[in-house]
Amino acid sequence: MVLPSPNLDDRRFQQLVDEAKRYVQQRAPEWTDHNVSDPGVTLIETFAYLVDQLLYRLNRVPEKNYLAFLDLLGIRLFPPSAASAEVDFWLSAPQPEPVTLTEGTEVTTAAGEDEDAVVFATTGELRILPSELIRLVTAPRGGEQTDRTNALAEGRDVPCFQTTPEPGDALLFGLPTAVPRCVVAVRLDSRVEGVGVDPRQPPLVWEAWDGTRWLRCETGEDTTGGLNRPGEVIVYVPASHTASVIGGTHAGWLRCRVVPAEPGQPFYSESPTVREAAVFTVGGTMTVEHAETVTDVPLGVSEGVAGQAFRLDRPPVLLDGEPPVVEVSSADGWQRWQVVEHFGRSGPEDRHVRVDATSGEFGFAPALREPDGTLRPCGAVPPKGAQVRLARYRTGGGPAGNVARGAINVLRSSVPYVARVGNREAARGGVAGESVANARMRAPQALRMQERAVTAEDHEIIARQAAPSVRRVRCLPAADEPGAVRVLVVPDAVPDDDGRVRFEQLIPSDQVLAAITGALDERRLIGTRLVVEPPVYQGVTVVARLTAPAAVADRVRATALAALYDHLDPLHGGPDGTGWPFGRPVQYGELFGVLQRAVGDVLVEDIRLFPADPVTGRRGTPVDRVDIGAGALVFPYQHQVVVTAAEPEARV
């Protein structure tokens, strides 16, 4: 896309005349006749006309040349990227036959009074397969597996684990086939004997076998209380679930495994038992993205010359997934041409095409004139009269797709037996297209780096370009290994309805980490080892006590909590509102000032700081200062504000 020329000085003729008349009043106050009939005013208007022309022609030259040089250097505006999310499709009831959702099935957010619905589409086909329980196997730690299917059919109580459970004990569920991307419900009727555990936090994990290893599954509502009472466990099966032979039975295997208790977490003193068990599919999970896939778009007819270009009617072209598919007609049918970043490595016979994603322009290889006058083609040229089409491309994207969890709840396409949809996590990854101002700032960095990662700043710039959706990037040397570089990545996150970001939202996805690692690996210095990972998060809990009139106690409490969460926010907090600085400690005095400014005249009685672990929930002893490591960030965790009602003043 050719970068647009800016309007540097928008003063026009009349503005110049008025400005000159003001100068006359300052320098020659005795000149009082400013009418158009005055000869002096005629001279002013003449010179204003000439200056107007100079402003139009001359003052634009440096900026226009600058943008023209950017075009020559190959600086192109980055296109937008599309937000994506995992959406669960819930069945109205378990079905005896598979339910298939085709690629492109549309789901949306609910439309509001002032905003339109945001449309998402599935990125692949989803098959929701029926399932049932065909095998129940107990596998004690270090012991032999025992098939308990017959005992279960006879109505006997089957102990899930050893008499005294140990970490590693497991209960295996065999399904007729693998159920990748399905949501299954495990219904159990258990006798309450697994005493000792906290039903809200049992030391259990659910896992699925992928053919080589056990993968941990996300779980939803668990009404069994850690296998201690009749109920159901909702298990989200990963996409790599595979049927395999375990214990002589070919099945799709799930298991419930005992894990070591965290400090302070109760553990089993006796094994729970199972009297009845059933497994059935209640839904499926598929990735959706805020983008539209367009197919079979004609671009035009080739003229058979080098350097020809074709432009889409519906730009931009999204490049954050599969590249667009360009095809040229031939005697043998449609031939696919490869989309490349540039023609520097293209030979005369290479069918390559370059795309300007922002403008939607597809350009074929040019020809360069050699010193001897001959033309050297930089790639193949479609023959004259050949039809050029875009078989497939994606458009859309932008930050509008970054919606909160639970916001995608409308099934736009009609799918039989699907009752409702929902996203368990917020959609993320949507980024707006690059502005011209940002491209101007990026150009000197590109010239200095020359596509090489040498300094810490180079690593950070390349990481942001590889994954525009990340919020913050920090490059540090690895303290324990010379020659290693740590690149810390903080993704952007959409707060929940309460305005707060959950800890799991601050962990970048595997796709983002892989994209950054791949981009840096191509540009790193030889011998440099890369470590791309999220930073360490130090949880901080603030307990504050305030005194306020009873009539405003609730408002004061909400204001104080919002101020604490906002100030300690790793994405938008800190002294300057750009995110809590890496390595900056949290101090008592600073938080006291934050609270006092937020609540105004209300008295802040006391503040206590507690270091906390956002994963386990453990809280340390109160301190006046929480130190944060050089490569770490703070995470606000379960602040508490107590507002005591102030006693009314006595009347005299």
N, C-alpha and C positions, 0 to 999 in steps of 0.2 A: 504494500500500500504506500503510495506517495504521501509523505508527511505534509499536512496542510500548512500553508504559510500563515503566520500570525499577523494581527493588526497591531503593530508596535505603538504607533502614535495616531490616535483617532481624532485629533483636532482637525476641524474643517475650516473653510474660508471665513465664515461669520465669527467663529470663535477667535480666530487670529485677529480679525478687525477689532473685536471688543477688547481683547487683551492689549492691543496697541493703543486704543483710546484711553485705557486705564493708565498706561504709562504716560500719556500726554498730560493727564490730570496731575500726575505726581511731579513730572519734570518741568512742565510749562503751564502752570495754573492760569496764566493770563490768557491762554488760548481757550476760549469758552464756546466757540461756534463749532459744533461737531456734526452739523448736518451734512447730508450727502452732497450738497451744492458747494461746500467749502473745498477749495483746491487742495488743502492739506489732507482732508479726508480722502480725496481722490487718490493721492499718492499712497496713503495708508492702504487703501483697498487694492491698489496695483501691486504693492509689495506683498500683501497678504495672499494674493492670487499666486505670485511666484513662489512664496514659501510653501503654500499648499501643494504645489507641484513637486517641490523638492522633498517634502515630507513623504509624499506618496512614492517617489522614485528612489531617493537615495537612502532614507532611513531604514528601508526594508531590506536593503542589499545584504548587510552582514548576517541578519537572521535567516534570510532566505538561502544564502550560501551555506550557512551552517547546516540547515536541514537538507540541502542538496548533498552536502558531503556525507551526511548520515545515510542517505540513500545509496551513495556510491560505496560506502563501507558495508552495506548489507544489513544495516540496523532496521529491523522490522518490529512493528508493534506486536506485543504478545497478545494472542487471542484470549477470550474468556475461557474459563474451565467450568465444568458442570459439577454440581453437588451430587453426592450419592448417599444412599442409606440402605440398610437392611430392613425390609418390610415383611411382616408376618401376615400370611393369608390364612384365616381361620375358617375351617369348615363348619357348616351348619350342623353336621352330625358325621360320625365316622362312616366312610363309604366303602362298599365292598369292591369297587373298581377304582383304578387310578383316576385322579382328577388332574387334567393338564391345563396349565396356563401358558399360552404362547408368548414368544418374545414380543415385546412392545405393548404388553398389557398395561393400561394406564391407571394410575392412582393419583389422587390429588389431596390437597389440603381443603379444609372447609372455607368457602368464600365468605368474606366479611362484608360489612356495609361499605367500607372505604377501600377495600383491597380485593383483587381478584384471586381466584384459587391458583395455586402453584401446581403444575402438572409434572408428574414423574412417569417414567416408563421402565418396565422390566428389561434387563440387559440380556436375558436368556430365557430358555424354556424351563418351566418348573413342573415337575411331575410329583404330585402328592400321592404316594403309594400306600395302600392299605397294609396293616401289620397286625400281628397277634403274637402271643407268647407260645413258642413251641418247646423251649428248653429253659429250665431253671437250674443253675449250677452254682455250688458254693466252692470258693477257692480260698482256703485259709492261707495265711502267710507262711511260706516255706513248706506247705503241705500239698497233698494231692487233691485234685478237683473231684467233686462228687456230684453226680447227676441227681437232682432232687425232684425231677418232673413227676415221677410216679407217686412219691410221697405227697406232693402237692395235690395231685389228682384225687388221692384217697382222703383228702381233708385233714391230714396231719399237720401239726405245727413244725415248720422247718426253721431251724436256727439260721439266721443270716450269716453269722460269723462264728468264731470260736466261742467257747463258754465264757472266757474272759477275752474280749476283743483286743486285737493288737493292730497297730498301723500296718496296712498292707492286706488285711483281710478284705475279701471282695465277694459280691453276689452278682452273678452273671445272668443276663437275660438274652435268650436266643430268639431272633425273629426269623420268619421264613426267608426274607431277603434283606439286603441293605436298603436303608431308607435315607439316602443323602438329602440334605436340605429340608427334611421333614421335621415337624413338631409332633412328638409322641407323648402320650399320657401313660404313665405307669401307675396303675391302680392297685393298691395293696390293702389287704385286711390283716392287720398285725395285732398280736397280743402284746400288751404293754409290759415288756420285760427289759427293754434297753434303757435301764435307769442310769442316772448319772449325768446325762447330757442336757444341754440347754436346747429345747426344741426350736428356738429361733436361730441357733447357730450350731448345728451338729457338725462334728468332725468328719464330714462325708463329701465326696466329689463323685460326679457322674462322668463317665468316659465312654467313648465309642472307638471301636477297632477299625483302623484304616488299611489293614493288610500287613503293616509292619510295626505299628506301635499304637498305644492307646492315646487318644486325643481327648482333652478335657472338654466337656460340653457345658454350655450355658444352661442354667435351669431357671424356670419361672416359679410359679406358686407351688409351694410344698406344704400340703395340708397334713402330711404324716408326722410332722414333728420329729424328723430324724428316724423314721421307720418305727415310731412308737405308738401310732394309732392309725385306724383306718383312714385312708385318704388317697390323694393323687399327687404325683410329682410330674411337672411339665418339663420335658427335656428337649432342647434344641439340638438336633443331630447335625454335625458338620457336613460339608459338601464331599469330603473324602471318605465317608463311611463306605466300607467294602465288606462283602460277605466272604467269610473265610472258615476254615475247618479248625475248631477248637474243641478239644475233648472228644474227637471223633465225629462231631456233628458240624455239617456245613450250614451256616446261618449268618445273619447279620447280628453282631454281638454288641450289647451295651452292658455296662457294669457299674455297680455302686461300690466304691472303695473307701475304706477307712483311712484317714490321714492323721498324722500326728497333731495333737492339740496345740494351739497357740498358747503362749503364756497367759494364764488366767482363764482359759477356755475349759469347761468341764469335759470329761471323757467318759466313755462307756464303762460301766462297772459290770454289766451283764449284756449278753447279746439279745437284740430284738428277734422276734420270730415272725414268720409269714405263714398265714393259713390259706389265703387266696391271693392270686396275682393275675393281672391281665394287662396287656399292652395294646394300645390302638392309636392310630394316627388321627390327630385333630387339626393339622394344618401344615403349612410349609413356609419356608423363608427364601426370598429371592432379593438380589440387589436391584435397586431402582436408581435411575439417574435423572437429573433435571435437564434432559436433552431430548431432541427429536431426531430420529433417524429418517433421512430422506433417500429415496432410491430412484434410479433411472431418470436422471436429470440430463437432458441434452445440453451440451455446451456450444456446439456449432460445427462448422465444416472446415477442415484443414485447407490452407492455401498452399501447403507444401514448401513453405519458406521457414528459415530458422528464426527463432525468437518470437514466434507468434504467441498470443496470450488470449485466454477466454475468461470471462468473469461470470460468477454466479449471480442470480437474482436475489438469493436469500443468504447473504453472509450473516455471521462469521462461520468459519469451519473450525470445529473443535478438534484439537490435536492431543487431548489428554487421554485418549483411549486408542482404539484401532484407527489407523490412518485412513483417509479417504481413498476410494478405489476409482482410479481413472482408467477408462477403456477406450480403445481406438478400433474402429471397424477395419477388417481386412478380408481377403478372399477366404481365409480359414475361420472366419468368425470374429468375435471380439477378442482383442489382445489387451492384457493388463499392463499398464505402465506404472513403474515404481515411483512413489513420491520420495524425493531426496531433499536434503537441506540446502545443497548447492551443487553446481555442476563441476566443481574442481576435480573430482575423481571420475568423471564420466567420459567414456570413450565414444568414438563416432557411432558405434552400433548399440550403445546402451539406451534402452527405452526408459528414459528418466523424465520427470516433470517436477517442477517446483511450485509450491503453493504459498500464496500470501493469505494466511488464515483470516486476518482481520477484514480485508476487502473482498475475500472470496475469489481472488484471481489465480488462475492456473497458467503458468508460463512454461513453454517448452524450450529446449536448449538453444542458445544463440550460437552464432559463428563468429570467430575472432579473426581479424585480418593480420597475417604474419608480415614480417619486414619485407619479404619478397613479393608481397601483393596477393598471395594466395589466402584462401579462407579455410580456417581450421574449425570444423564443427565440434561443439562441446557436448554432443549427444545426438541421438537419432531424432529425425524430424518426421512427423506423420505425413504420409503421402498426400498429394493433392486430391481433394474430393472425399477424403476419409471422414467419417462421422466421429466426433469426439463426444463422449458422454461421461457422466459421473455416476457410476453404478451404485455407490453408497457413500454417504457422508453424514456426519452428525452436526447439528446446529443447536443453538440455545445457550444454556449455561448462565453464569452470573451469580452474584451474591444473593439473589432472591430465593435460590434453592436451599439456602442454609436455614432450615426450619427446625424448630425444637422437637424433642421426642414426643411422640403421640400426636403430632400435628398432621401426619399423613394418615388420614382415617376415612377417606372416601374412595370407593371402588368405582372408577369412571367407566371401565369396560365391563360388559356383562359376562360373568363367569358363573356357570351353574355350580351349586352346592357351596359357594364361598359366601359366608355370612358377613364377615367384617375384615378389616385390615388395620394395621397399626405398625409404627416404627418404634422399636424399643430404645433406640439411641437417636440423637439429633443428626440430621443430614449435614454433611460438611464437605468442604472441597470446592464450593462455588466461589469463583473469583471473577471480578469484572475485567474487561479488556484493558490493556495498558493505555495510558494517556500519552500525548505527545510530550508533555512536560517531563514525565518519568523517563521516556526514551532519551530525551536530551541529557538527563542526569546519568543515565546508564552508559551512554556512549563513551565518555572518558574512562570509565571503569573497564569497558570491553577492550579499549585500545591498550590500557595498561596491563591487563591480565594476559591478553593474547591467548585466551582459552587454556590458561595454565593455573593450577592451584599451588601457589608458593607461600603466600602469607596467610595469616588467619583470616584477614578480610576477604581474600580471594575465595577461601573455602566457604565463607558465609554467603558471598554473592552468588556463587555457583549453586549452592544448596537452595537458595531462594528462587533462582531461575528454574531449577529442576522441579521444585514443588512450590508453586506460587500460593498454595493454600495454607502453608505453615505461617504461624504468627511470629515466632521468634527463632533465631538461629544463633548459636554461640560456639565458636571454635576455640579449643584449649589444648595445650600439649598434654599428653597422657603422663601422669606423674610417675607411674610405676614402670614405664617402658620407653626408653629413648627411641626417638624416631617415629613414635606413634602420635596420631592426632585424633582428638575426640571432637566430634561435631554433635552438639546437643540440639535437639529439635523439639520445639513446643508447637503443637498444632493449634489452629484456631478452634474455638468451641462456641456453641450456641447455648446460652444459659437455659435452665429449666424455667418453668412458670414462676418460681420464686425468685428468679434473677440470679441464681447461683450456679456455678459450674461444678459438676461432680468430678472426683479424682480420676475416674476412668476416662473421662473426656480429654484429659491432658496427656494421654499416651498416644503417640502417633501410630497410624496403621502400618502394617507390614508393607503395603504398596508404596506409601510415602517414603519409608526408610529405604526400600529397594530402589526407588527412583533417585533419591539423593546419593545413595552409595554408588549406583551405576554412573551418574554424571561425574562424581568426584574421582572415581577410580580411573576414568579415561584421562583425567587432567592432573592427577597427583604426580609428585616427584617420585622417581624411581627409588625404591627402598622405604618409602613412607607407608606405614600401615594405618588404615582408616578404621575408626570405630564410630559408627553413626547410631545414636541411641537417644532416648529421652533423658532429661536431667534427673538428678535425685531431688525428690520433693521432701522438704522438712515441714511436717505439719505443725501448726501453732494454734493453740486454743486460748482464747482470751475470755476470762471471767470478770465481768465488771459489775459494780454495784452503784446505782444512781439514786438520787432522791428527787422526787418531782411530785407535783400535786396529783391527787388520785384521778382527777378528770382527764389528765393528759398522759397517764402512765403508759397506756398501750401505744400511743403514738411515739412517745419518747423511746420506748423499748425497740419499736420497729426502726426508728431513725438511727439509733445507736448500733443495732445489728447491721443495718445496711452500710453504715460508715466503716465498720470494722471489716466486713467482707470486701467492700470496694477498695479499701486502702491496701489490704494484703492480697489482692487478686494478682496472680502471676501473669495474667494477660493484659489487664487494664489498670492495675493498681500502681503503687509506688508514689514517690514524691511528684513526678511529672506526668502521671497518668498513662504511661506507656508500658506498664508491666513492672512488677517488682524486680529490681536489679539483681543480677546474679551475684551471690555471695554477700548481699547486704544483710546485716543482722537485724533482728526485730527487738526494739528496745522499749522499755516501760514508758519513758518520758514522751517518746514520739506518739505512742498510742493514746496517752493521756491527752495530748494536744488535739489529736484527731477527734476523739470523743467530745472534748469540750467545745470545739468549733461546730460539731454537728448538732449538739443538743442546746447550744446557746446558753441561757441563764440557768439551766438545770445543773445541779451540783453533782459532780462526779466524785463519789466517796472513795472508791477503791478499785484497783485494777490488778489482776494477777495473770501472769503468762505461764503457759504450760507447753513444753515440747510434746508433740503427739505423733503417733504413727498413723497416717491416713489409711493404711491397708488393714492393720490389725485393730485399730481403734484404741490402742494403749496410750495412756497419758502419763507423763512424767511428773516430777515434783515442781512446784512453782519456782520461777526464777525471774530476775529483773531483766534478763537479756537472753535471747535465743540466737546462738551463733549459727550461721548458714555457711556451708562449704563453698569454695570458689566456683564450682560447677553445679551448684544447687540453687533451687528456688523455694520460696515459701508457699505453703498451701494453707488457706484458712480452714480450720476444721472444728465444727460444732462449737461456735462461740456461744456464750451464755451471758445474758444481761438481766440483772434483777433490779427492778425499779421499786423502791420503797416509798410509800405515800408520805409526803411531807405534812407535818402537823400544822394546822391553820394558826396564823398569828393571833395572839390574844388582843382583844379590843381594849383600849384604855377608856 
